[in-house]
């Protein structure tokens, strides 16, 4: 009797095992087919990388890069923000950036150093230099004869001022019939000396000029030197040295003609927008990493002389 029961139990267990194995084998193809469908679906819906070309802009933090502001809102442009012109030049030389904005003097130096690898493509802004004076008698450029004018040695202000005097036909020297240019002081020394009434006349621009005119007592903007240059040169602004310029890798220009044209058009529009919308521009600058807060950006924009002008035939 016990043997019959054992046999019956074994037979029952074998029947259940075979039944379960059959159901499992029937399910396996379905599971496999579902997995295949999922894999195929994932492959079909896989997002392809965006291969749309972009212009790599290296922006030096501070007011010099403000003209780029509206390009920061455009997906065609990717930005790298650096703290010095040297870093921007390094990125250009290694191909990590396609363009940047530099002072004219710095741009000319790297253009010569890299011999055809970079190109000055556009004038972005011109000087806002003034003859700041503690005397009221200076009304025209010829009133500078016989006076000592302080300007920082080897600065862009000095280059511009000497060019202006040459255009105006005024001699430079230490006699009464000449303009005496003194380059013995740096920016901070000129500002402090003007405020302390130790010197009467200086060529200044930007923050230094604004500081002296704001804080000084009986200190005036005797001459707007940009306007004097235009008047002296007979409106031949081509002779005017820019303050800042757009610098691009020559290889980028040659290999990306359409992108380069877009860059020039967009930067021109950006410059126009900076001039017409200083407060919106200041918000953009503070939103991104331009290195300026809203107040600083607004102050800088109001003092800028943005005049975008292409210097390359493309």
Secondary structure, DSSP 8 states (H G I E B T S, - for coil): -HHHHHHHHHHHHHHHHHHHHHHHHHHHHHHHHHHHHHHHHHHHT---------EEEEEETTGGGGGGGGGGG-TTEEEEEESSHHHHHHHHHTTS-SEEEEEHHHHHHHHHHTTTSEEEEEEEEE---EEEES-S---SGGGGTT-EEE--TTSHHHHHHHHHHHHHT--BSSSTTSBEEE----HHHHHHHHHTTS-SEEEE-HHHHHHHHHH-SS-EEEEEHHHHHHHHTTT-GGGS--SEEEEEEHHHHHH-HHHHHHHHHHHHHHHHHHHH-HHHHHHHHHHTTSS--HHHHHHHHHH-EEEEEE-S--
